[in-house]
Amino acid sequence: MDEYAWPAGSEAPEPEAVRQSWVETVVALPVGSHVGGEVIGRQRFGVFIRVEGIPNAVALAEITVMPRGMELPPLGAHVEGAVIGHAHHNHQVQIRLPV
């Protein structure tokens, strides 16, 4: 298995469901909210997270907002962070790890 993977399969919400739920996701996860979830995808630029309690939400923690020297969490890891923004163009909640 490749070290890097895009969110896919049963771990990732369907893209259309993510898009349709976007307004509700933004309301439920305002900037400053504490979130937790499972890493469902890894790329060199960060990790994708399935947010607990919001089934159609996908978060992205970019490496640029991780503490210096922090390793990318592995697929399946539980992580926690704080919402720092919303990427409306691709329906992703932006988070900073750790809280």
C-alpha positions in Angstrom: 0.0 0.0 0.0 1.2 3.4 -0.9 2.1 5.8 2.0 -0.1 8.4 0.4 -3.8 7.9 -0.4 -6.8 10.0 -1.4 -10.0 9.6 0.7 -11.9 6.7 -0.9 -14.0 3.7 -0.2 -16.4 3.2 2.7 -14.3 5.5 4.9 -15.0 8.6 2.9 -18.4 10.3 2.5 -19.7 10.5 -1.1 -18.7 13.8 -2.8 -22.3 14.7 -3.7 -23.4 14.2 0.0 -20.5 16.4 1.1 -21.5 19.1 -1.4 -25.2 18.9 -0.5 -24.5 19.1 3.2 -22.0 22.0 3.0 -24.2 24.7 4.5 -25.1 22.6 7.4 -21.4 21.6 7.9 -20.3 25.2 8.0 -23.0 26.0 10.6 -22.2 23.0 12.7 -18.4 23.6 12.6 -17.7 27.3 13.0 -14.2 28.6 13.2 -12.7 27.8 16.7 -14.7 24.6 17.1 -12.9 21.6 18.5 -13.2 18.5 16.2 -12.0 14.9 16.2 -12.1 12.2 13.6 -10.4 9.5 11.7 -7.6 10.0 9.1 -9.1 8.8 5.8 -6.5 10.1 3.3 -2.9 11.2 3.3 -1.0 13.4 0.9 2.3 15.2 1.1 0.5 18.4 1.9 -1.7 17.1 4.8 -4.3 14.6 5.9 -8.0 14.3 5.2 -10.2 13.6 8.2 -13.8 12.2 8.5 -15.3 14.4 11.2 -17.0 12.7 14.1 -20.7 13.5 14.5 -21.0 15.1 11.1 -21.2 12.2 8.6 -20.9 14.2 5.4 -18.0 16.5 6.6 -14.4 16.1 5.3 -11.7 18.1 7.0 -8.2 18.8 5.8 -5.2 19.5 8.1 -2.5 20.9 5.9 1.1 20.4 6.9 1.7 24.1 6.9 -0.6 24.4 10.0 0.8 21.5 11.9 3.4 22.0 14.6 7.0 22.0 13.2 8.4 18.5 13.1 5.0 16.8 13.5 4.7 13.6 11.4 1.6 13.1 9.2 -0.8 10.8 11.2 -1.3 7.4 9.6 -4.5 6.3 7.9 -7.0 5.2 10.5 -5.5 7.3 13.3 -7.8 9.4 15.5 -6.8 13.0 15.6 -8.2 16.2 17.2 -7.9 19.8 16.1 -9.5 23.2 15.9 -11.4 24.6 12.9 -9.5 27.5 11.3 -11.6 28.0 8.2 -13.8 26.6 5.4 -12.7 26.0 1.9 -15.9 26.7 0.1 -14.6 25.9 -3.4 -13.9 22.2 -2.5 -16.2 21.8 0.6 -13.5 21.1 3.1 -13.3 22.2 6.7 -9.8 23.4 7.4 -8.3 22.4 10.8 -5.1 22.8 12.8 -3.6 19.8 14.6 -3.3 19.4 17.5 -5.8 21.4 19.6 
